[in-house]
Amino acid sequence: MVFFPSLAPAIALRYNEAMPDPSARLGRALRFLALALLALHLAAPLLPEEKAWGLWPITYFAPWLRWLLAIVCGTLILWPSPLLRLLRSFSGPRRALAYLIPLAAFPLLYLGRIVHTRWGDAYILTKGIPHPDHRLTYTWKAPLDVYLHARLWVLGNRLWGWADAMPTYWLTSCLAGAVFLFVLVRLSDLLGRDRTEKGLIFGFVASLGLVQFFFGYVENYVLMTAAILAYFYLALRSLRGEIGLAWPATALALAHALHPSSLILLPSLLCLAWRRRSPGFVRIFLAIAVPYVLIGGGTVALMTAGGHGLGTLFTTDSPGGGDARWLVPLWRTGTRWEHYTMFSWAHLLDFLNEQMLVAPTVLLSLALVALLAWRQVRAAMDTESRFLLIASAFYLIFTWVWNPDYGGRRDWDLFAPAYLPTTLLLAYLLPRAMPNRNELARASVALVVVSLLHTAAWVYSNTRPWEWPV
C-alpha cells in the first residue's frame, strides 16, 4: 500500500537528478503545452461539438480571425521578449492599480455581457423572479443571491420598467467583476514577491474561463465566486498573521449564504483554524462561530420570514436538483437527471471538457511542475501552499462526485469556482519551481496567452444570440 503513493515522487526525483536544470526543462515543457493547446483549439472545428464542448467556443470566431489570433499567440509563445520588455517598462503605482483596473474593466464587462439564458437555471431565474403568480424570491438553493436579485428587480421594475430579471443580473455580475478584479490585484500584490510573480498571478486568474461570470452572467454562482476569492485573500493574510481568523470566516460564511456549494471549502477553513490555533482554541472557535452564527442565523431568519423555513430545506428546496440525488451514480442511472455513472467514459469526458472550458492550462501545468521539479515543489510546500492544496483537492473531488442535473455542459458554472484554488496553487508553486526569472516569465506568457485566446472566444460566443429550441 505504501509503494503506489510513493511511486510518482520517486520517478520524479530520479528524472530530476538526470536533468539538473528545472527552470529550463520546465519552461520548455510548459511552452510545448501551450503550443499543443493552441493546436488543439485550431482542430476544434473537426471535432464533434457534443464531445469537445470545452473547445467549441473557438469555432465562433471566423476562420481567418481564428488563424490570425493563433499566429499571434504562437509568436508570443515562441518569441515573448518584445512583450516582456513592454510589460517591464510599465512603472505605474501598484496601489492605484487596485482601483484603476476595476474602474476601467466595468464598462468592458458590460459591453461584452451575455445575451441569452442557455446555461444552468438562467431561464428559470429571469422568468421566475418577475412571475406574477409564483414570484421567485426565497430558495435554499441560493438563499441570499436569489433574494438580493429579486429585491433589486422590484426596484428596477418600479424605476425603469424592467420586464424580466436579466438587467438585474447584468448589473450585479459586472459589479461583482469589478470587486473580483480589485481583490485579485490585492491578492497578486500579497503573494507575488516581485513584479514577474505579481503579473503571473493576475494573468493566470484573470484569464480563466470563469471570468465569463462577470460579463453579465445570469446564475447563482457569480457573487459567490467573488466572495470565494475574497476568502482566499483574507485567509492568506490570516496565515501570515496580518489579520484575525474572523475575517476569512466571515467571507466564507457569506459565500455559503450566497450559494451552499461553497461549503466544500469548509475543510480549508478548519485547516486555517488549526494553523492559527496559537491564541487558544476558545478564541479560534469564537472567531469562526460568531460570523457563522450571525450570517447563518440571519439567513435562516430571512428564509423563515419568507415562508421557506428549515422544513423546506429538506423537502421542496432540498439539494440535489430535480431528483434530490447528490452524487453521480456508481453503477447505473435511475432518473432523467442522471446522465452517466461514476467511472464511465462519458463522465470522464465531461470532467475533461470542464477543465478545458474553465482552466485549459492549469491542471496539466500542475502535473508538469510536480513531475519535472519535484524537489523544488517539495521544498516549497509550506503552510500557504498546503492550505491551497487542501482547498483545491476538496473542490476537485466535488466536481467529480457531484451529479450535474443538466449535464456537464449546461452545469459548467456549478464546477467553475473549483479552479480558483488550483490556479492560485499553480501560481504559488511555479515561481518556486522555476528560480530563473527569465524562464518563469516566458513560460507564464505562454500559458496566459493561450488561456486568454480561449476565454476571449468563450466570452464572445455568449454575446451571440441563441434561442431555445421549440
Buried (B, 14 or more C-beta within 10 A) or exposed (E): EEEEEEEEBEEBEEBBEEEEEBBEBBBBBBBEBBBEBBEBBBEBBEBEEEEBBBBBBBBBBEEEEBEEBBEEBBEBBEEBEEBBEEBEEEEEEBEEBBEBBBEEBBEEBBEBBBEBBBBBBBBEBBBBBBEEEEEBBBBBBBBBBBBBBBEBBBEBBEEEEBEBBBBBBBBBBBBBBBBBBBBBBBBBBBBBEEBBBBBBBBBBBBBBBBBBBBBBBBBBBBBBBBBBBBBBBBBBBBBEEEBBBBBBBBBBBBBBBBBBBBBBBBBBBEBBBEBBEEEEEEBBEBBBEBBBEEBBEBBBEBBBEBEBBEEBBEEEBEBBBEEEBEEBBEEEBEBEBBBBBBEBEEBEBBBBBBBBBBBBBBBBBBEBBBBBBBBBBEEBEEBBBBBBBBBBBBBBEBBBEBBBBBBBBBBBBBBBBBBBBBBBBBBBBBBBBBEBBBBBBBBBBBBBBBBBBBBBBBBBBBBEEEEEEE
